[in-house]
Amino acid sequence: MTRKSKWTIVAGLLLASGCAHNKTIDMGPEHDRPFPLGQVTDAFWDTQATNAEAGDFVFYDHEFVGETAALAPGAKRHLEQVALRLEHVPFPVVIESTKHNAAPQLDQARRRTVVEQLARMGLPNLGDRVIVAPAFSRGVTGIEAEGMYYGIFGGGGLGGATYR
């Protein structure tokens, strides 16, 4: 038998068996098929966006005047933005607690100040929604921030510089 006739027989068997249209081939369960483009990553990005939005409702230590419960000028604008969005979102208003919970009376005084200010803006009964807790994101010290700055901009924008 010649080589050409062998290939002809193999091709004939493949065509006769109908392997391309055989319905008995098990493709596996439906969930083993690839997801549509973006389906897996979109859920991740949505979670990140939701977490970032929740961070908009955190009042940080630097938004109060020194070691008092008085709001700093920038915090008053932040409070107005929170008041506009608060009834449309499920997030709590978080007052950043002092480091290592060192001054719980100050934390509660700051909480009362924010509750009172929001009540003046027409948002009553927020006692359960305004809480004292650690901030969602970790802050950085001035030394860390300087190192990051030079790491990004000192290296020609490519992050090539090292920290001091």
PyMOL CGO cylinders between C-alpha atoms (Angstrom):
from pymol import cmd
from pymol.cgo import CYLINDER

trace = [
    CYLINDER, 0.00, 0.00, 0.00, 1.37, 3.38, -0.96, 0.3, 1, 1, 1, 1, 1, 1,
    CYLINDER, 1.37, 3.38, -0.96, 1.67, 6.36, 1.27, 0.3, 1, 1, 1, 1, 1, 1,
    CYLINDER, 1.67, 6.36, 1.27, -0.95, 8.25, -0.75, 0.3, 1, 1, 1, 1, 1, 1,
    CYLINDER, -0.95, 8.25, -0.75, -3.49, 5.48, -0.36, 0.3, 1, 1, 1, 1, 1, 1,
    CYLINDER, -3.49, 5.48, -0.36, -2.88, 5.33, 3.42, 0.3, 1, 1, 1, 1, 1, 1,
    CYLINDER, -2.88, 5.33, 3.42, -3.69, 9.04, 3.74, 0.3, 1, 1, 1, 1, 1, 1,
    CYLINDER, -3.69, 9.04, 3.74, -6.75, 8.61, 1.55, 0.3, 1, 1, 1, 1, 1, 1,
    CYLINDER, -6.75, 8.61, 1.55, -8.06, 5.83, 3.81, 0.3, 1, 1, 1, 1, 1, 1,
    CYLINDER, -8.06, 5.83, 3.81, -7.39, 7.88, 6.98, 0.3, 1, 1, 1, 1, 1, 1,
    CYLINDER, -7.39, 7.88, 6.98, -9.13, 10.92, 5.51, 0.3, 1, 1, 1, 1, 1, 1,
    CYLINDER, -9.13, 10.92, 5.51, -12.07, 8.78, 4.40, 0.3, 1, 1, 1, 1, 1, 1,
    CYLINDER, -12.07, 8.78, 4.40, -12.43, 7.27, 7.89, 0.3, 1, 1, 1, 1, 1, 1,
    CYLINDER, -12.43, 7.27, 7.89, -12.37, 10.69, 9.51, 0.3, 1, 1, 1, 1, 1, 1,
    CYLINDER, -12.37, 10.69, 9.51, -14.99, 12.03, 7.16, 0.3, 1, 1, 1, 1, 1, 1,
    CYLINDER, -14.99, 12.03, 7.16, -17.14, 8.94, 7.50, 0.3, 1, 1, 1, 1, 1, 1,
    CYLINDER, -17.14, 8.94, 7.50, -17.05, 9.03, 11.29, 0.3, 1, 1, 1, 1, 1, 1,
    CYLINDER, -17.05, 9.03, 11.29, -18.24, 12.63, 11.28, 0.3, 1, 1, 1, 1, 1, 1,
    CYLINDER, -18.24, 12.63, 11.28, -15.97, 13.59, 14.16, 0.3, 1, 1, 1, 1, 1, 1,
    CYLINDER, -15.97, 13.59, 14.16, -16.51, 17.28, 13.55, 0.3, 1, 1, 1, 1, 1, 1,
    CYLINDER, -16.51, 17.28, 13.55, -20.25, 16.91, 14.10, 0.3, 1, 1, 1, 1, 1, 1,
    CYLINDER, -20.25, 16.91, 14.10, -20.34, 14.09, 16.62, 0.3, 1, 1, 1, 1, 1, 1,
    CYLINDER, -20.34, 14.09, 16.62, -22.77, 15.07, 19.40, 0.3, 1, 1, 1, 1, 1, 1,
    CYLINDER, -22.77, 15.07, 19.40, -21.48, 12.40, 21.77, 0.3, 1, 1, 1, 1, 1, 1,
    CYLINDER, -21.48, 12.40, 21.77, -18.24, 14.30, 22.45, 0.3, 1, 1, 1, 1, 1, 1,
    CYLINDER, -18.24, 14.30, 22.45, -18.33, 15.53, 26.04, 0.3, 1, 1, 1, 1, 1, 1,
    CYLINDER, -18.33, 15.53, 26.04, -17.38, 19.23, 26.14, 0.3, 1, 1, 1, 1, 1, 1,
    CYLINDER, -17.38, 19.23, 26.14, -17.64, 19.28, 29.94, 0.3, 1, 1, 1, 1, 1, 1,
    CYLINDER, -17.64, 19.28, 29.94, -20.12, 21.17, 32.05, 0.3, 1, 1, 1, 1, 1, 1,
    CYLINDER, -20.12, 21.17, 32.05, -21.35, 24.57, 30.95, 0.3, 1, 1, 1, 1, 1, 1,
    CYLINDER, -21.35, 24.57, 30.95, -19.38, 26.40, 33.67, 0.3, 1, 1, 1, 1, 1, 1,
    CYLINDER, -19.38, 26.40, 33.67, -16.06, 25.11, 32.33, 0.3, 1, 1, 1, 1, 1, 1,
    CYLINDER, -16.06, 25.11, 32.33, -16.36, 27.24, 29.23, 0.3, 1, 1, 1, 1, 1, 1,
    CYLINDER, -16.36, 27.24, 29.23, -14.51, 30.56, 29.16, 0.3, 1, 1, 1, 1, 1, 1,
    CYLINDER, -14.51, 30.56, 29.16, -16.26, 33.57, 30.63, 0.3, 1, 1, 1, 1, 1, 1,
    CYLINDER, -16.26, 33.57, 30.63, -17.26, 36.45, 28.35, 0.3, 1, 1, 1, 1, 1, 1,
    CYLINDER, -17.26, 36.45, 28.35, -14.65, 39.18, 28.06, 0.3, 1, 1, 1, 1, 1, 1,
    CYLINDER, -14.65, 39.18, 28.06, -14.45, 41.24, 31.25, 0.3, 1, 1, 1, 1, 1, 1,
    CYLINDER, -14.45, 41.24, 31.25, -16.91, 39.23, 33.31, 0.3, 1, 1, 1, 1, 1, 1,
    CYLINDER, -16.91, 39.23, 33.31, -14.37, 38.16, 35.92, 0.3, 1, 1, 1, 1, 1, 1,
    CYLINDER, -14.37, 38.16, 35.92, -12.43, 41.41, 36.17, 0.3, 1, 1, 1, 1, 1, 1,
    CYLINDER, -12.43, 41.41, 36.17, -15.50, 43.65, 36.16, 0.3, 1, 1, 1, 1, 1, 1,
    CYLINDER, -15.50, 43.65, 36.16, -16.59, 42.26, 39.52, 0.3, 1, 1, 1, 1, 1, 1,
    CYLINDER, -16.59, 42.26, 39.52, -13.15, 43.07, 40.95, 0.3, 1, 1, 1, 1, 1, 1,
    CYLINDER, -13.15, 43.07, 40.95, -13.22, 46.64, 39.65, 0.3, 1, 1, 1, 1, 1, 1,
    CYLINDER, -13.22, 46.64, 39.65, -16.77, 47.14, 40.92, 0.3, 1, 1, 1, 1, 1, 1,
    CYLINDER, -16.77, 47.14, 40.92, -15.64, 46.06, 44.38, 0.3, 1, 1, 1, 1, 1, 1,
    CYLINDER, -15.64, 46.06, 44.38, -12.70, 48.46, 44.24, 0.3, 1, 1, 1, 1, 1, 1,
    CYLINDER, -12.70, 48.46, 44.24, -14.96, 51.34, 43.18, 0.3, 1, 1, 1, 1, 1, 1,
    CYLINDER, -14.96, 51.34, 43.18, -17.43, 50.59, 45.98, 0.3, 1, 1, 1, 1, 1, 1,
    CYLINDER, -17.43, 50.59, 45.98, -14.63, 50.54, 48.55, 0.3, 1, 1, 1, 1, 1, 1,
    CYLINDER, -14.63, 50.54, 48.55, -13.31, 53.85, 47.24, 0.3, 1, 1, 1, 1, 1, 1,
    CYLINDER, -13.31, 53.85, 47.24, -16.76, 55.38, 47.45, 0.3, 1, 1, 1, 1, 1, 1,
    CYLINDER, -16.76, 55.38, 47.45, -17.10, 54.20, 51.06, 0.3, 1, 1, 1, 1, 1, 1,
    CYLINDER, -17.10, 54.20, 51.06, -13.81, 55.98, 51.76, 0.3, 1, 1, 1, 1, 1, 1,
    CYLINDER, -13.81, 55.98, 51.76, -15.47, 59.28, 50.85, 0.3, 1, 1, 1, 1, 1, 1,
    CYLINDER, -15.47, 59.28, 50.85, -17.45, 59.06, 54.08, 0.3, 1, 1, 1, 1, 1, 1,
    CYLINDER, -17.45, 59.06, 54.08, -14.44, 58.92, 56.42, 0.3, 1, 1, 1, 1, 1, 1,
    CYLINDER, -14.44, 58.92, 56.42, -13.53, 61.98, 58.49, 0.3, 1, 1, 1, 1, 1, 1,
    CYLINDER, -13.53, 61.98, 58.49, -9.82, 61.78, 59.21, 0.3, 1, 1, 1, 1, 1, 1,
    CYLINDER, -9.82, 61.78, 59.21, -7.94, 63.14, 62.20, 0.3, 1, 1, 1, 1, 1, 1,
    CYLINDER, -7.94, 63.14, 62.20, -6.49, 66.00, 60.14, 0.3, 1, 1, 1, 1, 1, 1,
    CYLINDER, -6.49, 66.00, 60.14, -10.01, 67.27, 59.38, 0.3, 1, 1, 1, 1, 1, 1,
    CYLINDER, -10.01, 67.27, 59.38, -10.38, 68.44, 62.97, 0.3, 1, 1, 1, 1, 1, 1,
    CYLINDER, -10.38, 68.44, 62.97, -8.60, 71.42, 64.55, 0.3, 1, 1, 1, 1, 1, 1,
    CYLINDER, -8.60, 71.42, 64.55, -5.73, 70.04, 66.61, 0.3, 1, 1, 1, 1, 1, 1,
    CYLINDER, -5.73, 70.04, 66.61, -6.82, 67.83, 69.47, 0.3, 1, 1, 1, 1, 1, 1,
    CYLINDER, -6.82, 67.83, 69.47, -10.36, 69.24, 69.51, 0.3, 1, 1, 1, 1, 1, 1,
    CYLINDER, -10.36, 69.24, 69.51, -13.74, 68.28, 68.12, 0.3, 1, 1, 1, 1, 1, 1,
    CYLINDER, -13.74, 68.28, 68.12, -13.99, 71.46, 66.02, 0.3, 1, 1, 1, 1, 1, 1,
    CYLINDER, -13.99, 71.46, 66.02, -14.11, 70.89, 62.27, 0.3, 1, 1, 1, 1, 1, 1,
    CYLINDER, -14.11, 70.89, 62.27, -11.33, 72.40, 60.17, 0.3, 1, 1, 1, 1, 1, 1,
    CYLINDER, -11.33, 72.40, 60.17, -12.38, 74.61, 57.22, 0.3, 1, 1, 1, 1, 1, 1,
    CYLINDER, -12.38, 74.61, 57.22, -11.77, 71.85, 54.65, 0.3, 1, 1, 1, 1, 1, 1,
    CYLINDER, -11.77, 71.85, 54.65, -13.83, 69.41, 56.70, 0.3, 1, 1, 1, 1, 1, 1,
    CYLINDER, -13.83, 69.41, 56.70, -16.87, 71.69, 56.47, 0.3, 1, 1, 1, 1, 1, 1,
    CYLINDER, -16.87, 71.69, 56.47, -16.85, 71.31, 52.70, 0.3, 1, 1, 1, 1, 1, 1,
    CYLINDER, -16.85, 71.31, 52.70, -16.37, 67.55, 53.10, 0.3, 1, 1, 1, 1, 1, 1,
    CYLINDER, -16.37, 67.55, 53.10, -19.35, 67.50, 55.49, 0.3, 1, 1, 1, 1, 1, 1,
    CYLINDER, -19.35, 67.50, 55.49, -21.53, 69.24, 52.88, 0.3, 1, 1, 1, 1, 1, 1,
    CYLINDER, -21.53, 69.24, 52.88, -20.55, 66.66, 50.25, 0.3, 1, 1, 1, 1, 1, 1,
    CYLINDER, -20.55, 66.66, 50.25, -21.35, 63.83, 52.66, 0.3, 1, 1, 1, 1, 1, 1,
    CYLINDER, -21.35, 63.83, 52.66, -24.72, 65.38, 53.52, 0.3, 1, 1, 1, 1, 1, 1,
    CYLINDER, -24.72, 65.38, 53.52, -25.69, 65.57, 49.84, 0.3, 1, 1, 1, 1, 1, 1,
    CYLINDER, -25.69, 65.57, 49.84, -24.88, 61.91, 49.16, 0.3, 1, 1, 1, 1, 1, 1,
    CYLINDER, -24.88, 61.91, 49.16, -25.68, 60.25, 52.48, 0.3, 1, 1, 1, 1, 1, 1,
    CYLINDER, -25.68, 60.25, 52.48, -29.32, 59.36, 51.88, 0.3, 1, 1, 1, 1, 1, 1,
    CYLINDER, -29.32, 59.36, 51.88, -28.42, 57.71, 48.55, 0.3, 1, 1, 1, 1, 1, 1,
    CYLINDER, -28.42, 57.71, 48.55, -25.70, 55.33, 49.75, 0.3, 1, 1, 1, 1, 1, 1,
    CYLINDER, -25.70, 55.33, 49.75, -25.54, 52.53, 52.34, 0.3, 1, 1, 1, 1, 1, 1,
    CYLINDER, -25.54, 52.53, 52.34, -22.16, 53.47, 53.82, 0.3, 1, 1, 1, 1, 1, 1,
    CYLINDER, -22.16, 53.47, 53.82, -21.61, 54.58, 57.42, 0.3, 1, 1, 1, 1, 1, 1,
    CYLINDER, -21.61, 54.58, 57.42, -19.99, 57.90, 58.24, 0.3, 1, 1, 1, 1, 1, 1,
    CYLINDER, -19.99, 57.90, 58.24, -16.72, 57.01, 59.95, 0.3, 1, 1, 1, 1, 1, 1,
    CYLINDER, -16.72, 57.01, 59.95, -14.86, 59.24, 62.37, 0.3, 1, 1, 1, 1, 1, 1,
    CYLINDER, -14.86, 59.24, 62.37, -11.23, 58.10, 62.43, 0.3, 1, 1, 1, 1, 1, 1,
    CYLINDER, -11.23, 58.10, 62.43, -10.33, 56.98, 65.91, 0.3, 1, 1, 1, 1, 1, 1,
    CYLINDER, -10.33, 56.98, 65.91, -7.24, 58.34, 67.60, 0.3, 1, 1, 1, 1, 1, 1,
    CYLINDER, -7.24, 58.34, 67.60, -4.09, 56.26, 67.29, 0.3, 1, 1, 1, 1, 1, 1,
    CYLINDER, -4.09, 56.26, 67.29, -4.31, 53.17, 69.50, 0.3, 1, 1, 1, 1, 1, 1,
    CYLINDER, -4.31, 53.17, 69.50, -7.68, 54.51, 70.72, 0.3, 1, 1, 1, 1, 1, 1,
    CYLINDER, -7.68, 54.51, 70.72, -5.73, 56.84, 73.03, 0.3, 1, 1, 1, 1, 1, 1,
    CYLINDER, -5.73, 56.84, 73.03, -8.50, 59.43, 73.49, 0.3, 1, 1, 1, 1, 1, 1,
    CYLINDER, -8.50, 59.43, 73.49, -11.95, 57.82, 73.36, 0.3, 1, 1, 1, 1, 1, 1,
    CYLINDER, -11.95, 57.82, 73.36, -13.60, 60.95, 74.82, 0.3, 1, 1, 1, 1, 1, 1,
    CYLINDER, -13.60, 60.95, 74.82, -12.17, 63.03, 71.96, 0.3, 1, 1, 1, 1, 1, 1,
    CYLINDER, -12.17, 63.03, 71.96, -13.36, 60.44, 69.43, 0.3, 1, 1, 1, 1, 1, 1,
    CYLINDER, -13.36, 60.44, 69.43, -16.90, 60.56, 70.84, 0.3, 1, 1, 1, 1, 1, 1,
    CYLINDER, -16.90, 60.56, 70.84, -16.87, 64.39, 70.93, 0.3, 1, 1, 1, 1, 1, 1,
    CYLINDER, -16.87, 64.39, 70.93, -15.87, 64.45, 67.27, 0.3, 1, 1, 1, 1, 1, 1,
    CYLINDER, -15.87, 64.45, 67.27, -18.63, 61.97, 66.48, 0.3, 1, 1, 1, 1, 1, 1,
    CYLINDER, -18.63, 61.97, 66.48, -21.19, 64.19, 68.28, 0.3, 1, 1, 1, 1, 1, 1,
    CYLINDER, -21.19, 64.19, 68.28, -19.95, 67.22, 66.33, 0.3, 1, 1, 1, 1, 1, 1,
    CYLINDER, -19.95, 67.22, 66.33, -20.45, 65.46, 62.99, 0.3, 1, 1, 1, 1, 1, 1,
    CYLINDER, -20.45, 65.46, 62.99, -23.90, 64.17, 64.01, 0.3, 1, 1, 1, 1, 1, 1,
    CYLINDER, -23.90, 64.17, 64.01, -24.96, 67.67, 65.12, 0.3, 1, 1, 1, 1, 1, 1,
    CYLINDER, -24.96, 67.67, 65.12, -23.68, 69.28, 61.92, 0.3, 1, 1, 1, 1, 1, 1,
    CYLINDER, -23.68, 69.28, 61.92, -25.47, 66.72, 59.74, 0.3, 1, 1, 1, 1, 1, 1,
    CYLINDER, -25.47, 66.72, 59.74, -28.68, 67.23, 61.76, 0.3, 1, 1, 1, 1, 1, 1,
    CYLINDER, -28.68, 67.23, 61.76, -28.42, 71.00, 61.09, 0.3, 1, 1, 1, 1, 1, 1,
    CYLINDER, -28.42, 71.00, 61.09, -28.28, 70.17, 57.38, 0.3, 1, 1, 1, 1, 1, 1,
    CYLINDER, -28.28, 70.17, 57.38, -31.56, 68.30, 57.63, 0.3, 1, 1, 1, 1, 1, 1,
    CYLINDER, -31.56, 68.30, 57.63, -30.37, 64.73, 58.18, 0.3, 1, 1, 1, 1, 1, 1,
    CYLINDER, -30.37, 64.73, 58.18, -31.80, 63.69, 61.56, 0.3, 1, 1, 1, 1, 1, 1,
    CYLINDER, -31.80, 63.69, 61.56, -31.51, 60.34, 63.34, 0.3, 1, 1, 1, 1, 1, 1,
    CYLINDER, -31.51, 60.34, 63.34, -27.97, 59.53, 62.24, 0.3, 1, 1, 1, 1, 1, 1,
    CYLINDER, -27.97, 59.53, 62.24, -26.80, 58.28, 65.61, 0.3, 1, 1, 1, 1, 1, 1,
    CYLINDER, -26.80, 58.28, 65.61, -26.42, 54.68, 64.44, 0.3, 1, 1, 1, 1, 1, 1,
    CYLINDER, -26.42, 54.68, 64.44, -24.91, 55.58, 61.10, 0.3, 1, 1, 1, 1, 1, 1,
    CYLINDER, -24.91, 55.58, 61.10, -22.04, 57.74, 62.38, 0.3, 1, 1, 1, 1, 1, 1,
    CYLINDER, -22.04, 57.74, 62.38, -19.40, 55.54, 63.97, 0.3, 1, 1, 1, 1, 1, 1,
    CYLINDER, -19.40, 55.54, 63.97, -15.89, 55.81, 65.39, 0.3, 1, 1, 1, 1, 1, 1,
    CYLINDER, -15.89, 55.81, 65.39, -13.50, 53.34, 63.79, 0.3, 1, 1, 1, 1, 1, 1,
    CYLINDER, -13.50, 53.34, 63.79, -10.05, 53.11, 62.25, 0.3, 1, 1, 1, 1, 1, 1,
    CYLINDER, -10.05, 53.11, 62.25, -9.80, 54.66, 58.79, 0.3, 1, 1, 1, 1, 1, 1,
    CYLINDER, -9.80, 54.66, 58.79, -10.19, 52.28, 55.85, 0.3, 1, 1, 1, 1, 1, 1,
    CYLINDER, -10.19, 52.28, 55.85, -6.88, 53.26, 54.31, 0.3, 1, 1, 1, 1, 1, 1,
    CYLINDER, -6.88, 53.26, 54.31, -3.56, 53.40, 56.08, 0.3, 1, 1, 1, 1, 1, 1,
    CYLINDER, -3.56, 53.40, 56.08, -1.94, 56.81, 56.16, 0.3, 1, 1, 1, 1, 1, 1,
    CYLINDER, -1.94, 56.81, 56.16, 1.73, 57.42, 55.46, 0.3, 1, 1, 1, 1, 1, 1,
    CYLINDER, 1.73, 57.42, 55.46, 4.24, 59.45, 57.42, 0.3, 1, 1, 1, 1, 1, 1,
    CYLINDER, 4.24, 59.45, 57.42, 6.04, 62.44, 55.97, 0.3, 1, 1, 1, 1, 1, 1,
    CYLINDER, 6.04, 62.44, 55.97, 9.24, 60.42, 55.58, 0.3, 1, 1, 1, 1, 1, 1,
    CYLINDER, 9.24, 60.42, 55.58, 7.39, 57.66, 53.71, 0.3, 1, 1, 1, 1, 1, 1,
    CYLINDER, 7.39, 57.66, 53.71, 5.68, 60.22, 51.49, 0.3, 1, 1, 1, 1, 1, 1,
    CYLINDER, 5.68, 60.22, 51.49, 8.99, 61.87, 50.62, 0.3, 1, 1, 1, 1, 1, 1,
    CYLINDER, 8.99, 61.87, 50.62, 10.47, 58.52, 49.67, 0.3, 1, 1, 1, 1, 1, 1,
    CYLINDER, 10.47, 58.52, 49.67, 7.48, 57.76, 47.47, 0.3, 1, 1, 1, 1, 1, 1,
    CYLINDER, 7.48, 57.76, 47.47, 7.71, 61.16, 45.81, 0.3, 1, 1, 1, 1, 1, 1,
    CYLINDER, 7.71, 61.16, 45.81, 11.37, 60.74, 44.90, 0.3, 1, 1, 1, 1, 1, 1,
    CYLINDER, 11.37, 60.74, 44.90, 10.75, 57.14, 43.93, 0.3, 1, 1, 1, 1, 1, 1,
    CYLINDER, 10.75, 57.14, 43.93, 8.22, 58.24, 41.34, 0.3, 1, 1, 1, 1, 1, 1,
    CYLINDER, 8.22, 58.24, 41.34, 9.49, 61.61, 40.14, 0.3, 1, 1, 1, 1, 1, 1,
    CYLINDER, 9.49, 61.61, 40.14, 13.17, 61.41, 40.96, 0.3, 1, 1, 1, 1, 1, 1,
    CYLINDER, 13.17, 61.41, 40.96, 13.64, 58.41, 38.68, 0.3, 1, 1, 1, 1, 1, 1,
    CYLINDER, 13.64, 58.41, 38.68, 12.43, 60.18, 35.56, 0.3, 1, 1, 1, 1, 1, 1,
    CYLINDER, 12.43, 60.18, 35.56, 8.84, 59.16, 36.28, 0.3, 1, 1, 1, 1, 1, 1,
    CYLINDER, 8.84, 59.16, 36.28, 9.67, 55.48, 35.97, 0.3, 1, 1, 1, 1, 1, 1,
    CYLINDER, 9.67, 55.48, 35.97, 10.08, 54.74, 39.65, 0.3, 1, 1, 1, 1, 1, 1,
    CYLINDER, 10.08, 54.74, 39.65, 13.78, 54.09, 39.22, 0.3, 1, 1, 1, 1, 1, 1,
    CYLINDER, 13.78, 54.09, 39.22, 15.01, 56.08, 42.20, 0.3, 1, 1, 1, 1, 1, 1,
    CYLINDER, 15.01, 56.08, 42.20, 15.55, 54.38, 45.52, 0.3, 1, 1, 1, 1, 1, 1,
    CYLINDER, 15.55, 54.38, 45.52, 14.23, 55.47, 48.90, 0.3, 1, 1, 1, 1, 1, 1,
    CYLINDER, 14.23, 55.47, 48.90, 16.60, 57.31, 51.17, 0.3, 1, 1, 1, 1, 1, 1,
]
cmd.load_cgo(trace, "trace")
